[in-house]
Amino acid sequence: MLAKKTSKNQITLPKTVVEVFPDVQYFDVRVNESKILLTPVRMRPVASTLEGVRQKMKRLGLTEKDVSEAIRWARSHKK
């Protein structure tokens, strides 16, 4: 199958490919050596409550110190 890149750097996926992923709207795009890899991503809403955020941080093993360090790093890399 061929897919052509447009002048706006867009690529239309062939119908036969899209039909395999009927409920997918987003794809993670990566470059591996000289290949472009598309991986389907199913977006799930993140709990918007503070407790939901705390639970996710706990699942990921993140601490308050990790968050503070990330904020400090981000602020030091402003353009």
GIWO-V755383 format. One record per pair of residues at least 4 apart in sequence whose C-alpha atoms are under 7 Angstrom apart, sorted by the first residue. I is the first residue (numbers start at 0). J is the second residue. If there is no record, write none. Layout:
# GIWO-V755383
i:I j:J
i:I j:J
This chain:
# GIWO-V755383
i:2 j:10
i:2 j:11
i:2 j:12
i:2 j:13
i:3 j:10
i:4 j:8
i:4 j:9
i:4 j:10
i:5 j:9
i:5 j:10
i:12 j:16
i:12 j:17
i:13 j:17
i:14 j:18
i:15 j:19
i:17 j:21
i:23 j:39
i:23 j:40
i:23 j:41
i:25 j:39
i:25 j:40
i:25 j:41
i:26 j:37
i:26 j:38
i:26 j:39
i:26 j:40
i:27 j:37
i:27 j:38
i:27 j:39
i:27 j:40
i:28 j:35
i:28 j:36
i:28 j:37
i:28 j:38
i:29 j:35
i:29 j:36
i:29 j:37
i:30 j:34
i:30 j:35
i:30 j:36
i:31 j:35
i:31 j:36
i:46 j:51
i:46 j:52
i:47 j:51
i:47 j:52
i:48 j:52
i:49 j:53
i:50 j:54
i:51 j:55
i:52 j:56
i:53 j:57
i:54 j:58
i:55 j:59
i:56 j:60
i:56 j:61
i:57 j:61
i:61 j:65
i:62 j:66
i:63 j:67
i:64 j:68
i:65 j:69
i:66 j:70
i:67 j:71
i:68 j:72
i:69 j:73
i:70 j:74
i:71 j:75
i:72 j:76
i:73 j:77
